[in-house]
Amino acid sequence: MTEPMTQEKTEEKKEEAYEPLIIGFCCNWCSYAAADLAGVSRTQYPPNIRVIRVMCSGMVHPNLVMDALTKGADGVLICGCHPGDCHYREGNLTAKKRADAIDLMLEDFGLEPERFRLEWISASEGKRFAQVVTEMVDELKKLGPSPYKAG
């Protein structure tokens, strides 16, 4: 005979089934190449990220990040070139300034700061890309689904 499903067991199953969705904005010159290297090298990392290639991390406007977070994404990752290595001279410094603004906006929207991350990842750091994605997925699993997630 099967055991009846209690509310506690139902919630446990929901938690087990929860897989966070991360939107990743990766600069064309470094981070996107790192993501490609991770794939070509068959480095294992969770498939929870949807990579969007941008020419420079400095192009990612805070509104894009907040739109993603309020329309169903559980987290947003922006990856750019290391400071001093930006192909657009100071684009990654612009990204850092925007990240500071995003941190303030997260608070205004009632979202945890762990739902957003800015990382510098060069083209040769495929393993680092995989590590960052894995860490972010683990952190988001602890937080649970975004309060803005439908359903």
Secondary structure, DSSP 8 states (H G I E B T S, - for coil): ------HHHHHHHHHHH----EEEEEETTTHHHHHHHHHHTT----TTEEEEEES-GGG--HHHHHHHHHTT-SEEEEEE--TT--TTSSHHHHHHHHHHHHHHHHHHTT--GGGEEEEE--TT-HHHHHHHHHHHHHHHHHH-S-TT---
